[in-house]
Amino acid sequence: MQLNNDEGNIGIITAEREQEIEKEQLTKYQLLIQLKTLYKITDKLEQRISKLEKVLESHAKCIGELRGNE
């Protein structure tokens, strides 16, 4: 029996409703953990992209200097 609200229970929370609440809280907690993990991954990717951009800029500069010496 699924209960979506506690109407008619006059403040009494049934065991089924208690399990639903616990499951919802666990799900929210799991989502927060996943979101935090995604932020960490995004941050690391941004750092890697920044490093690659610097390396690419340096290589382009070296290539330009080599072509200028020819």
HUBELCOR-V765203 format. One record per residue. N is the residue number from 1. RES is the residue in one letter. OMEGA is omega in whole degrees, -180 to 180 (* if undefined). Layout:
# HUBELCOR-V765203
n = [N;N]
res = [RES;RES]
omega = [OMEGA;OMEGA]
This chain:
# HUBELCOR-V765203
n = [1;2;3;4;5;6;7;8;9;10;11;12;13;14;15;16;17;18;19;20;21;22;23;24;25;26;27;28;29;30;31;32;33;34;35;36;37;38;39;40;41;42;43;44;45;46;47;48;49;50;51;52;53;54;55;56;57;58;59;60;61;62;63;64;65;66;67;68;69;70]
res = [M;Q;L;N;N;D;E;G;N;I;G;I;I;T;A;E;R;E;Q;E;I;E;K;E;Q;L;T;K;Y;Q;L;L;I;Q;L;K;T;L;Y;K;I;T;D;K;L;E;Q;R;I;S;K;L;E;K;V;L;E;S;H;A;K;C;I;G;E;L;R;G;N;E]
omega = [180;176;-180;176;-176;179;178;180;178;175;179;179;-179;179;180;-180;178;177;178;-180;180;180;179;180;178;179;179;179;179;178;178;178;179;179;178;179;179;177;178;-180;180;180;180;178;178;178;180;179;179;178;180;178;179;179;180;179;179;179;179;179;179;179;179;179;179;-179;179;-180;-177;*]
